[in-house]
Amino acid sequence: MRRSGIRVVFTAVLAVTLLSCTDPAVTPPASAPASVPEIRHLQVVAHQDDDILFMNPDVSAAIRSSRPTMTVYLTAGEANVADTAGYAAKRQAGTRAAYARMAGAPDDWRAEPLELDRDHRVELYTLKARPSVQVVFVNLPENADTKALGGARALVRLWQDRSNAVRVRALKPNGGVEGVNCVYDRQTVIDTLVGIFARFRPTMVRSQDAAPDRRYTGNWVPFHDHPDHVMAALFTREAAQLYQLSGAGPRFVSVSYRDYNVDEAPINLSPAQQKDKLDTFAAYVPHDDQVSMSEPYNTWARRTYYRWPRGVSWAGTDRSGRGEAFAVLSGRLVRWSEAEDGRWAGPTPMADAGGPLAPTVSVARQHVFARRLDTNEILVLAEGATAWTSLGNPNRGGATESEVGTPMASAVDGGVAVFVRNGGGGVSMLASSDGRSWPTTWTDLGGSDVQDGLAVAVTGTGWDLFAPTRQAVLRWHRRGGPPALDPGFRAPRPAGPLTATGIGGDRAALAYRIADTADIAVVRTDDTRPAVVLPNPGGLGVPALARTERPEQLVVFARDDGGVSAAVSAGNGFGRWTPLAGQVAESPAVLGRDGRLVLLALGLDGRLLANRQGAPGGAFGGWGAVGS
């Protein structure tokens, strides 16, 4: 996490030769059966503290689950200090100390070269007491290193050079593995990552933010974040797509994290999560004399935000009333579908959108809505359609076009509508009466400082739309006339996306994590009393909210430290959290079946998981993989 800038465009390379790992000192990972891939976590970051500051508590949870975990550091992190090799070695030592702390093991590592081809080696470190924990240092020059081959901005120059003419030499940190100061061009960096993917066979891939929100971090123009963060994310995205296209390993779930600009967002970790994250960073700090436990590091460490939160509206029902679920895996939409006998099939690849999709999709009335990352378009795919339809962008052609958020769709007013955060920070809406023909002009509903994570609740005579800002929750309501912003709506300050549901009559309820504590607020629009606040069960992400009629209850589902927990309303309050053991990648979606609830979630191995109530209002039977 170091500091410097230029516009980047992503282009997929459609062919790749996987690199072999020929060093006999490195033991390849054991292969799990293709039908049940072993859960394996891979992080790719720019600098030696980026994962600690921006990806925890997810990385620490992966390590503590005893699943194989590998983190790749693209740069040596040497900045522009006088002794670059010495400083790079110190930062590596800090990383190893932090990982040993997360693993609860002595800081004692085995160092060896990982040979990816005859010209390129990287440094591989394995924690001796916990060999499932590994870190890899590629040691490309950091952005500010003016002594690097070709000067400063090494990763930026590499990424932008489509001709592969730019050459950059990797550093060799003091005391590091011999023979790792190799020369790289753009394609070699990509091939190196593809080779690491092929060797490690991840099912979870974490990366940094490839498209930082340009409303924030204005001192880092033109990228609005550290250039190395953005370049590392772009290199990872391209390598991940090539690896997935090659078919060389299992499916994987991709998650990206916001970086510097989290300091402009509310605290969204519990006090216990903040302490654990700070304690891990404290193991790193003594090795790096350029950082401290004070600002801005203290601020970053108290927050963790997904760049494209997956949300809870990615499942629905098809025209026959059977369940269907959608996910974006490696930029491509896939679908799981429920058969008449209750069995699920999939994932089936859906129509190619022509470019990478954000992982956030929203399903309403047999339509799937998505955001294309490279063109900033909102897209819709109707059931049975063979091609996506572009709905454009409410800020098409303007300077804020790239700031359009991810879609939230709902069946409203007898048709279907989609809502997005627009480039001005408000909300825009597009509605269709039949889902086949769409207007070309978006309706601006107003609002300001809106964040991703909109929620819609359909009520007896209309609908409510809710949007989080950094200070408040905004509410629009429609009761026959045009949707109107409710200036009197009051709710606790949010710290992330929202979820909402109708609760009978013209009433709605919403749930979300609140600022500073990450406790979960449940707010009813018909209730003048304060929101019900449930203690944070752990985890990250938006809670799911469902209403049952027999018995009439609200049920909240939220990720905890080990999976998902459920809390059921009892009168005006809620009972204690009930853990539903089983690890999931992100927040669950909820479907109703014969008065019973069905939870759906992406597993850490890229499979779809389901958890069903045995009877209305009863206990859940446990998570099981559905489809293939």
C-alpha positions as CSV (number, residue, x, y, z in Angstrom):
1,M,0.0,0.0,0.0
2,R,2.2,2.8,-1.3
3,R,1.7,5.8,-3.4
4,S,1.4,7.8,-7.8
5,G,-1.2,7.6,-12.1
6,I,-3.8,7.3,-16.3
7,R,-6.7,5.7,-17.8
8,V,-6.9,1.9,-18.2
9,V,-9.0,-0.2,-20.5
10,F,-9.5,-4.0,-20.0
11,T,-9.1,-6.3,-23.0
12,A,-9.4,-10.1,-22.6
13,V,-6.7,-12.2,-24.2
14,L,-8.4,-15.3,-25.5
15,A,-5.5,-17.7,-25.7
16,V,-2.9,-18.7,-23.1
17,T,-0.3,-21.3,-22.5
18,L,-0.3,-22.5,-18.9
19,L,3.1,-22.3,-17.3
20,S,4.6,-25.4,-15.8
21,C,5.9,-25.5,-12.2
22,T,9.1,-27.5,-12.7
23,D,11.1,-26.9,-9.5
24,P,11.4,-30.3,-7.8
25,A,11.5,-28.6,-4.4
26,V,7.9,-27.5,-4.7
27,T,5.2,-30.1,-3.9
28,P,2.1,-29.7,-6.1
29,P,-1.2,-29.5,-4.2
30,A,-3.2,-32.7,-3.8
31,S,-6.0,-32.9,-6.3
32,A,-9.6,-33.2,-5.0
33,P,-12.2,-35.0,-7.1
34,A,-13.5,-32.7,-9.8
35,S,-17.0,-32.9,-8.5
36,V,-16.0,-31.8,-5.0
37,P,-13.2,-29.3,-5.3
38,E,-11.1,-28.6,-2.2
39,I,-11.8,-25.1,-0.9
40,R,-8.7,-23.0,-1.5
41,H,-8.3,-19.3,-0.9
42,L,-6.0,-17.1,-3.2
43,Q,-5.4,-13.4,-2.7
44,V,-3.5,-11.2,-5.1
45,V,-2.5,-7.7,-3.9
46,A,0.0,-5.1,-4.7
47,H,1.8,-4.5,-1.4
48,Q,2.7,-6.4,1.7
49,D,0.0,-4.9,4.0
50,D,-2.9,-4.5,1.5
51,D,-4.5,-7.8,2.4
52,I,-4.2,-7.1,6.1
53,L,-5.8,-3.6,5.9
54,F,-8.4,-4.1,3.2
55,M,-9.3,-7.8,3.0
56,N,-9.5,-8.8,6.7
57,P,-11.4,-10.3,8.4
58,D,-12.0,-12.6,5.4
59,V,-8.3,-13.6,5.0
60,S,-7.9,-14.4,8.7
61,A,-11.2,-16.4,8.7
62,A,-9.8,-18.4,5.7
63,I,-6.6,-19.2,7.6
64,R,-8.3,-20.1,10.8
65,S,-10.6,-22.5,8.9
66,S,-7.4,-24.5,8.1
67,R,-8.2,-24.3,4.4
68,P,-5.2,-23.9,2.1
69,T,-4.5,-20.1,1.8
70,M,-2.0,-18.4,-0.5
71,T,-1.4,-14.7,-1.0
72,V,0.5,-13.2,-3.9
73,Y,2.3,-9.9,-3.6
74,L,3.0,-8.4,-7.0
75,T,5.4,-5.6,-5.9
76,A,8.3,-5.6,-3.6
77,G,6.7,-2.6,-1.9
78,E,10.1,-0.8,-1.7
79,A,8.8,2.7,-2.5
80,N,11.7,5.1,-3.2
81,V,13.8,4.6,0.0
82,A,17.6,4.5,-0.3
83,D,18.0,0.8,0.6
84,T,15.2,-0.7,-1.6
85,A,16.4,-4.3,-1.1
86,G,16.6,-3.9,2.6
87,Y,13.2,-2.3,3.0
88,A,11.6,-4.9,0.7
89,A,13.0,-7.6,3.0
90,K,11.6,-5.8,6.1
91,R,8.1,-5.7,4.5
92,Q,8.2,-9.4,3.7
93,A,9.2,-10.1,7.3
94,G,6.2,-8.0,8.4
95,T,3.9,-10.0,6.2
96,R,5.2,-13.3,7.5
97,A,4.8,-12.1,11.1
98,A,1.2,-11.1,10.5
99,Y,0.3,-14.4,8.8
100,A,1.9,-16.4,11.6
101,R,-0.2,-14.4,14.0
102,M,-3.4,-15.1,12.1
103,A,-2.5,-18.8,12.0
104,G,-1.7,-18.9,15.7
105,A,1.7,-20.4,14.8
106,P,5.4,-19.6,15.3
107,D,6.9,-17.1,12.8
108,D,9.0,-19.8,11.2
109,W,8.9,-20.3,7.4
110,R,10.5,-22.4,4.7
111,A,11.7,-20.3,1.7
112,E,12.1,-21.7,-1.8
113,P,11.9,-20.6,-5.4
114,L,8.8,-21.3,-7.4
115,E,9.8,-21.7,-11.0
116,L,7.1,-20.8,-13.4
117,D,9.1,-21.1,-16.6
118,R,12.8,-21.3,-17.4
119,D,13.2,-17.5,-17.1
120,H,10.9,-16.7,-14.2
121,R,11.0,-17.6,-10.5
122,V,9.1,-16.1,-7.6
123,E,9.7,-16.4,-3.8
124,L,7.5,-19.0,-2.1
125,Y,7.3,-19.1,1.7
126,T,5.4,-21.8,3.6
127,L,4.6,-21.6,7.3
128,K,6.3,-24.6,8.8
129,A,3.8,-25.3,11.6
130,R,0.8,-24.7,9.2
131,P,1.9,-25.7,5.7
132,S,-1.5,-24.8,4.3
133,V,-0.5,-21.1,4.7
134,Q,1.8,-19.8,2.0
135,V,2.8,-16.4,0.6
136,V,4.4,-15.6,-2.7
137,F,6.5,-12.5,-3.6
138,V,6.9,-11.6,-7.2
139,N,8.9,-8.5,-6.3
140,L,8.1,-6.2,-9.3
141,P,9.1,-2.6,-8.6
142,E,6.7,-0.4,-6.5
143,N,5.1,2.6,-8.2
144,A,7.4,5.2,-6.6
145,D,10.7,3.4,-7.2
146,T,12.6,5.8,-9.6
147,K,15.6,3.4,-9.6
148,A,13.6,0.6,-11.3
149,L,14.3,-0.3,-14.9
150,G,12.6,2.3,-17.0
151,G,11.9,4.5,-14.0
152,A,8.8,4.9,-11.7
153,R,5.3,3.6,-12.3
154,A,6.4,0.1,-13.3
155,L,3.0,-1.7,-13.0
156,V,1.2,1.2,-14.8
157,R,3.7,1.1,-17.6
158,L,3.5,-2.7,-17.9
159,W,-0.3,-2.8,-17.9
160,Q,-0.7,0.0,-20.5
161,D,1.9,-1.6,-22.9
162,R,-0.1,-3.9,-25.2
163,S,2.9,-4.4,-27.4
164,N,5.0,-6.1,-24.6
165,A,7.9,-3.8,-25.4
166,V,8.2,-2.5,-21.8
167,R,10.6,-4.5,-19.6
168,V,10.8,-4.3,-15.9
169,R,13.2,-6.2,-13.6
170,A,12.1,-7.7,-10.3
171,L,14.0,-6.9,-7.1
172,K,15.8,-9.4,-5.0
173,P,15.2,-8.5,-1.3
174,N,18.1,-8.8,1.1
175,G,18.4,-12.4,2.2
176,G,15.7,-13.5,-0.3
177,V,15.6,-16.5,-2.6
178,E,18.3,-16.5,-5.3
179,G,17.5,-16.0,-9.0
180,V,14.2,-14.2,-8.5
181,N,15.2,-10.8,-10.0
182,C,13.8,-11.7,-13.4
183,V,12.7,-9.4,-16.2
184,Y,8.9,-9.1,-17.0
185,D,6.8,-7.7,-19.7
186,R,3.0,-7.3,-19.6
187,Q,2.2,-10.7,-20.8
188,T,4.7,-12.4,-18.6
189,V,3.1,-10.8,-15.5
190,I,-0.3,-12.2,-16.7
191,D,1.3,-15.6,-17.5
192,T,2.9,-15.7,-14.0
193,L,-0.4,-15.2,-12.3
194,V,-2.1,-17.8,-14.6
195,G,0.7,-20.2,-13.7
196,I,0.1,-19.6,-10.0
197,F,-3.6,-20.1,-10.5
198,A,-3.0,-23.4,-12.3
199,R,-0.7,-24.6,-9.5
200,F,-2.8,-23.5,-6.6
201,R,-6.3,-24.3,-8.1
202,P,-8.2,-21.7,-6.0
203,T,-11.9,-21.8,-5.4
204,M,-12.0,-18.3,-3.8
205,V,-10.1,-15.5,-5.5
206,R,-9.7,-12.1,-3.7
207,S,-8.4,-9.0,-5.4
208,Q,-8.3,-5.3,-5.1
209,D,-10.5,-2.6,-6.7
210,A,-10.0,-2.3,-10.5
211,A,-12.5,0.6,-10.7
212,P,-12.4,2.9,-7.7
213,D,-15.3,5.2,-7.2
214,R,-14.2,8.5,-8.6
215,R,-16.3,10.4,-6.1
216,Y,-13.7,9.6,-3.5
217,T,-9.9,9.8,-2.8
218,G,-9.4,12.9,-5.0
219,N,-5.7,13.2,-4.2
220,W,-5.0,10.1,-6.2
221,V,-6.2,11.3,-9.6
222,P,-6.5,9.8,-12.2
223,F,-7.0,6.4,-10.6
224,H,-8.6,7.7,-7.3
225,D,-6.5,5.1,-5.5
226,H,-2.9,3.9,-5.4
227,P,-1.9,3.0,-9.0
228,D,-0.4,-0.3,-7.9
229,H,-3.7,-1.3,-6.2
230,V,-5.6,-0.7,-9.5
231,M,-3.0,-2.4,-11.7
232,A,-2.8,-5.4,-9.4
233,A,-6.6,-5.8,-9.7
234,L,-6.6,-5.4,-13.5
235,F,-3.8,-8.0,-13.9
236,T,-5.6,-10.3,-11.5
237,R,-8.9,-10.0,-13.4
238,E,-7.3,-10.7,-16.8
239,A,-5.3,-13.7,-15.4
240,A,-8.4,-15.1,-13.7
241,Q,-10.5,-15.0,-16.8
242,L,-7.8,-16.6,-18.9
243,Y,-7.3,-19.3,-16.3
244,Q,-11.1,-20.0,-16.1
245,L,-11.3,-20.1,-19.9
246,S,-8.5,-22.6,-20.0
247,G,-10.5,-25.1,-18.0
248,A,-7.4,-26.0,-16.0
249,G,-9.0,-25.9,-12.6
250,P,-12.3,-25.7,-10.7
251,R,-14.8,-22.9,-10.8
252,F,-14.0,-20.1,-8.4
253,V,-15.8,-17.2,-6.7
254,S,-14.2,-13.8,-7.2
255,V,-14.4,-11.0,-4.6
256,S,-12.9,-7.6,-4.8
257,Y,-12.3,-5.1,-2.0
258,R,-12.3,-1.3,-1.8
259,D,-8.9,0.2,-0.7
260,Y,-8.0,3.7,0.3
261,N,-11.5,5.1,-0.1
262,V,-12.9,3.1,2.8
263,D,-11.7,5.9,5.0
264,E,-14.5,8.0,3.7
265,A,-17.1,5.3,4.6
266,P,-18.7,4.5,8.0
267,I,-17.0,1.9,10.2
268,N,-18.6,-1.5,9.3
269,L,-16.8,-3.9,11.6
270,S,-17.7,-4.9,15.1
271,P,-15.4,-3.8,17.9
272,A,-14.1,-7.4,18.2
273,Q,-13.4,-7.6,14.4
274,Q,-11.6,-4.2,14.6
275,K,-9.5,-5.3,17.5
276,D,-8.5,-8.6,15.8
277,K,-7.6,-6.7,12.5
278,L,-5.6,-4.1,14.4
279,D,-3.8,-6.8,16.4
280,T,-2.8,-8.5,13.1
281,F,-1.6,-5.2,11.7
282,A,0.4,-4.7,14.9
283,A,2.4,-7.8,14.1
284,Y,3.3,-6.3,10.8
285,V,4.1,-2.7,11.9
286,P,7.4,-3.3,13.8
287,H,9.1,-4.5,10.5
288,D,8.0,-1.5,8.4
289,D,9.3,1.9,9.6
290,Q,7.1,3.7,7.0
291,V,3.8,2.8,8.7
292,S,2.3,3.1,12.1
293,M,-0.8,2.2,14.2
294,S,-2.1,5.8,13.9
295,E,-3.9,7.5,11.0
296,P,-4.6,6.7,8.3
297,Y,-3.8,3.0,9.0
298,N,-6.0,3.0,12.1
299,T,-8.9,4.2,10.0
300,W,-8.4,1.7,7.2
301,A,-8.2,-1.2,9.6
302,R,-11.6,-0.5,11.1
303,R,-13.4,-1.0,7.8
304,T,-13.8,-3.6,5.1
305,Y,-16.0,-3.0,2.1
306,Y,-16.6,-5.2,-0.9
307,R,-16.3,-3.3,-4.2
308,W,-19.3,-5.0,-5.8
309,P,-21.4,-6.5,-2.9
310,R,-23.3,-9.5,-4.3
311,G,-26.5,-8.7,-2.4
312,V,-29.4,-10.9,-1.8
313,S,-31.6,-10.5,-4.8
314,W,-29.9,-13.0,-7.1
315,A,-32.5,-15.8,-6.8
316,G,-36.1,-16.0,-7.9
317,T,-38.6,-18.2,-9.6
318,D,-39.1,-19.1,-13.3
319,R,-42.5,-18.9,-15.1
320,S,-43.5,-22.3,-13.7
321,G,-42.8,-21.1,-10.1
322,R,-39.7,-23.2,-9.6
323,G,-36.6,-21.7,-8.2
324,E,-33.6,-20.3,-10.1
325,A,-30.4,-18.7,-8.9
326,F,-27.8,-16.7,-10.8
327,A,-24.1,-15.9,-10.2
328,V,-21.3,-14.3,-12.1
329,L,-18.3,-16.6,-12.1
330,S,-15.2,-15.1,-13.7
331,G,-17.2,-12.4,-15.4
332,R,-19.8,-14.7,-17.0
333,L,-23.4,-15.3,-15.8
334,V,-24.4,-18.9,-14.9
335,R,-27.8,-20.3,-13.8
336,W,-29.0,-23.0,-11.4
337,S,-32.6,-24.2,-12.0
338,E,-34.9,-26.3,-9.8
339,A,-36.7,-29.2,-11.4
340,E,-40.3,-30.4,-10.7
341,D,-39.0,-33.0,-8.3
342,G,-37.1,-30.4,-6.2
343,R,-33.7,-31.3,-7.5
344,W,-31.4,-28.5,-8.9
345,A,-29.3,-28.6,-12.0
346,G,-26.5,-26.3,-13.1
347,P,-24.6,-24.1,-13.3
348,T,-25.4,-23.5,-16.9
349,P,-23.6,-20.7,-18.7
350,M,-26.0,-18.0,-19.9
351,A,-25.7,-15.7,-22.9
352,D,-22.3,-14.0,-23.2
353,A,-22.6,-10.3,-22.3
354,G,-19.6,-9.4,-24.5
355,G,-17.5,-8.3,-21.6
356,P,-17.0,-8.8,-17.9
357,L,-19.9,-8.4,-15.5
358,A,-19.9,-7.1,-11.9
359,P,-20.7,-10.0,-9.5
360,T,-23.9,-8.1,-8.4
361,V,-27.0,-9.3,-10.3
362,S,-30.6,-8.8,-9.5
363,V,-33.6,-11.0,-10.5
364,A,-37.2,-9.9,-10.9
365,R,-40.0,-11.5,-12.9
366,Q,-37.8,-13.9,-14.9
367,H,-35.4,-11.1,-15.8
368,V,-31.7,-10.8,-14.7
369,F,-30.1,-7.4,-14.5
370,A,-26.4,-6.8,-14.4
371,R,-23.7,-4.1,-14.8
372,R,-21.0,-4.5,-17.5
373,L,-17.7,-3.4,-16.1
374,D,-15.9,-2.3,-19.2
375,T,-18.7,-0.3,-20.8
376,N,-20.6,0.8,-17.7
377,E,-24.0,-0.4,-19.2
378,I,-26.9,-1.8,-17.3
379,L,-28.0,-5.0,-19.1
380,V,-31.1,-7.2,-18.9
381,L,-31.5,-10.8,-19.9
382,A,-35.1,-12.1,-20.1
383,E,-36.0,-15.8,-19.5
384,G,-35.4,-17.7,-22.7
385,A,-33.5,-14.9,-24.4
386,T,-30.3,-15.7,-26.2
387,A,-28.8,-12.2,-26.0
388,W,-28.6,-9.4,-23.4
389,T,-30.4,-6.1,-24.0
390,S,-28.6,-2.9,-23.1
391,L,-30.6,-0.4,-21.0
392,G,-27.7,2.1,-21.4
393,N,-26.6,4.3,-18.5
394,P,-28.4,7.2,-16.9
395,N,-25.2,9.3,-17.3
396,R,-24.2,8.0,-20.8
397,G,-21.5,10.2,-22.3
398,G,-20.9,12.3,-19.2
399,A,-18.0,12.6,-16.9
400,T,-19.7,10.5,-14.2
401,E,-20.7,7.6,-16.5
402,S,-18.3,5.2,-14.8
403,E,-19.9,6.0,-11.3
404,V,-23.1,4.2,-12.1
405,G,-23.8,1.5,-9.5
406,T,-25.1,-2.0,-9.7
407,P,-28.8,-2.7,-10.4
408,M,-31.6,-3.5,-8.0
409,A,-34.7,-4.9,-9.8
410,S,-38.3,-5.6,-8.6
411,A,-41.7,-6.6,-9.9
412,V,-43.7,-3.3,-9.4
413,D,-46.9,-1.8,-10.8
414,G,-47.7,-4.9,-12.8
415,G,-44.3,-4.8,-14.6
416,V,-40.7,-4.8,-13.8
417,A,-38.4,-1.9,-12.8
418,V,-34.7,-1.5,-12.2
419,F,-33.0,1.1,-10.0
420,V,-29.4,2.2,-9.9
421,R,-27.2,4.7,-8.2
422,N,-26.5,7.3,-10.8
423,G,-23.3,9.2,-11.5
424,G,-24.6,12.2,-9.6
425,G,-25.0,10.2,-6.4
426,G,-28.8,10.0,-6.6
427,V,-31.0,7.1,-7.9
428,S,-32.3,6.5,-11.4
429,M,-35.1,4.2,-12.4
430,L,-36.2,2.5,-15.6
431,A,-39.5,0.6,-15.8
432,S,-41.2,-1.7,-18.3
433,S,-44.8,-2.8,-18.3
434,D,-44.0,-6.2,-20.0
435,G,-40.2,-6.6,-19.6
436,R,-39.8,-6.7,-23.4
437,S,-39.8,-3.0,-24.4
438,W,-37.9,-0.5,-22.4
439,P,-37.8,3.3,-22.5
440,T,-34.5,5.0,-23.5
441,T,-34.5,7.7,-20.9
442,W,-34.0,7.0,-17.2
443,T,-36.0,8.8,-14.6
444,D,-34.0,10.6,-12.0
445,L,-35.6,10.1,-8.5
446,G,-33.2,12.5,-6.8
447,G,-31.1,11.9,-3.7
448,S,-27.4,12.4,-3.0
449,D,-24.4,10.5,-1.7
450,V,-26.2,7.2,-2.4
451,Q,-24.0,4.1,-2.1
452,D,-24.6,0.7,-3.7
453,G,-27.0,-1.6,-1.9
454,L,-30.5,-0.4,-2.8
455,A,-33.5,-2.3,-1.6
456,V,-37.2,-2.4,-2.8
457,A,-40.2,-3.6,-0.8
458,V,-43.5,-4.2,-2.6
459,T,-46.5,-3.2,-0.5
460,G,-50.2,-3.6,-0.8
461,T,-50.8,-0.5,-2.9
462,G,-47.3,0.4,-4.2
463,W,-43.7,0.1,-3.3
464,D,-40.9,1.6,-1.2
465,L,-37.4,2.1,-2.3
466,F,-34.5,2.5,0.2
467,A,-31.0,3.7,-0.4
468,P,-28.0,3.9,1.9
469,T,-25.9,7.0,2.1
470,R,-22.9,7.5,4.3
471,Q,-25.0,9.3,6.8
472,A,-28.6,8.1,6.5
473,V,-31.1,5.8,4.8
474,L,-33.2,7.5,2.1
475,R,-36.8,6.3,1.4
476,W,-38.9,6.8,-1.7
477,H,-42.5,5.6,-1.6
478,R,-45.0,5.2,-4.4
479,R,-48.8,5.0,-3.7
480,G,-50.4,5.6,-7.1
481,G,-48.6,8.8,-8.1
482,P,-44.9,9.2,-9.0
483,P,-42.4,8.0,-6.4
484,A,-41.7,10.6,-3.8
485,L,-38.7,11.1,-1.4
486,D,-39.9,10.9,2.2
487,P,-38.1,13.7,4.1
488,G,-39.4,12.5,7.4
489,F,-38.0,9.0,7.3
490,R,-35.6,8.2,10.2
491,A,-33.4,5.2,10.7
492,P,-30.0,4.4,12.2
493,R,-26.9,5.4,10.2
494,P,-26.1,2.5,7.8
495,A,-22.7,0.9,7.2
496,G,-23.4,-1.0,3.9
497,P,-26.2,-2.4,1.7
498,L,-29.8,-2.8,2.6
499,T,-32.5,-5.5,2.2
500,A,-36.2,-4.9,2.4
501,T,-39.6,-6.7,2.2
502,G,-43.3,-5.9,2.4
503,I,-44.9,-7.0,5.6
504,G,-48.6,-6.6,4.8
505,G,-50.8,-3.7,3.9
506,D,-48.7,-0.6,3.0
507,R,-46.0,-1.6,5.5
508,A,-42.4,-2.4,4.7
509,A,-39.4,-3.5,6.8
510,L,-35.7,-3.2,6.0
511,A,-32.5,-4.6,7.6
512,Y,-28.9,-3.6,7.4
513,R,-25.7,-3.3,9.4
514,I,-25.3,0.0,11.3
515,A,-22.3,2.2,11.6
516,D,-19.6,1.8,14.2
517,T,-20.8,-1.5,15.6
518,A,-22.0,-3.5,12.6
519,D,-25.0,-4.5,14.6
520,I,-28.1,-5.2,12.5
521,A,-31.0,-2.8,12.5
522,V,-34.5,-3.9,11.6
523,V,-36.7,-0.9,10.7
524,R,-40.5,-1.0,10.1
525,T,-42.0,1.9,8.2
526,D,-45.2,1.8,10.2
527,D,-43.5,1.8,13.6
528,T,-42.8,5.1,15.4
529,R,-40.6,3.2,17.9
530,P,-36.9,3.0,17.5
531,A,-35.4,0.3,15.2
532,V,-34.8,-3.1,16.7
533,V,-31.1,-3.6,16.9
534,L,-29.7,-7.1,16.9
535,P,-26.1,-7.7,18.1
536,N,-23.6,-8.3,15.3
537,P,-23.2,-12.1,14.8
538,G,-19.9,-11.5,13.0
539,G,-19.1,-11.8,9.3
540,L,-19.5,-9.2,6.6
541,G,-22.2,-8.2,4.1
542,V,-25.8,-7.4,3.9
543,P,-28.3,-9.4,5.9
544,A,-31.2,-11.1,4.2
545,L,-34.8,-10.5,5.4
546,A,-37.9,-12.6,4.8
547,R,-41.5,-12.6,6.0
548,T,-43.5,-15.7,6.7
549,E,-47.3,-15.8,7.0
550,R,-47.9,-19.0,9.1
551,P,-46.6,-18.2,11.6
552,E,-46.4,-14.5,10.8
553,Q,-42.8,-13.6,11.5
554,L,-39.9,-11.6,10.2
555,V,-36.7,-13.6,9.9
556,V,-33.2,-12.1,9.5
557,F,-30.3,-14.0,8.1
558,A,-26.7,-12.7,8.4
559,R,-23.2,-14.1,7.9
560,D,-21.4,-14.8,11.1
561,D,-17.8,-15.8,11.7
562,G,-18.5,-19.4,10.6
563,G,-21.4,-19.2,8.1
564,V,-24.9,-17.8,8.6
565,S,-27.1,-17.1,11.6
566,A,-30.8,-16.6,11.8
567,A,-32.9,-14.5,14.1
568,V,-36.7,-14.8,14.2
569,S,-39.1,-12.0,15.4
570,A,-41.1,-12.6,18.5
571,G,-43.5,-9.8,19.0
572,N,-41.7,-6.5,18.6
573,G,-38.3,-8.0,19.2
574,F,-36.2,-10.9,18.0
575,G,-34.9,-14.0,19.5
576,R,-31.2,-14.9,19.8
577,W,-29.2,-15.7,16.8
578,T,-29.3,-19.4,15.8
579,P,-26.2,-20.5,13.9
580,L,-26.7,-22.4,10.7
581,A,-23.3,-24.0,10.4
582,G,-21.6,-24.0,7.0
583,Q,-19.3,-21.6,5.4
584,V,-20.6,-19.4,2.6
585,A,-18.9,-17.0,0.2
586,E,-21.3,-14.0,0.7
587,S,-24.8,-13.2,1.9
588,P,-27.6,-15.7,1.3
589,A,-30.7,-15.2,-0.8
590,V,-34.1,-16.4,0.4
591,L,-37.0,-18.2,-1.5
592,G,-40.4,-19.2,-0.2
593,R,-41.7,-22.8,-0.7
594,D,-45.1,-24.0,0.6
595,G,-44.8,-21.7,3.7
596,R,-41.2,-22.8,4.3
597,L,-38.1,-20.8,3.6
598,V,-35.2,-22.0,1.4
599,L,-31.8,-20.3,1.9
600,L,-29.4,-20.2,-1.1
601,A,-25.8,-19.2,-0.9
602,L,-22.6,-19.5,-2.9
603,G,-20.2,-21.9,-1.3
604,L,-16.5,-21.3,-1.0
605,D,-16.0,-23.9,-3.7
606,G,-18.2,-22.1,-6.2
607,R,-21.1,-24.5,-5.8
608,L,-24.6,-23.5,-4.9
609,L,-25.7,-24.4,-1.4
610,A,-29.3,-24.8,-0.2
611,N,-30.7,-24.9,3.4
612,R,-34.4,-25.7,3.8
613,Q,-36.9,-25.4,6.6
614,G,-38.4,-28.8,7.5
615,A,-41.7,-27.2,8.3
616,P,-43.2,-23.7,8.3
617,G,-41.6,-21.7,11.1
618,G,-39.4,-24.8,11.9
619,A,-35.7,-25.5,12.0
620,F,-33.4,-25.6,9.0
621,G,-32.0,-29.0,7.9
622,G,-28.5,-27.9,7.1
623,W,-26.5,-26.8,4.1
624,G,-26.1,-29.1,1.1
625,A,-24.7,-28.5,-2.4
626,V,-27.2,-28.5,-5.2
627,G,-26.5,-28.8,-8.9
628,S,-23.0,-29.7,-9.8
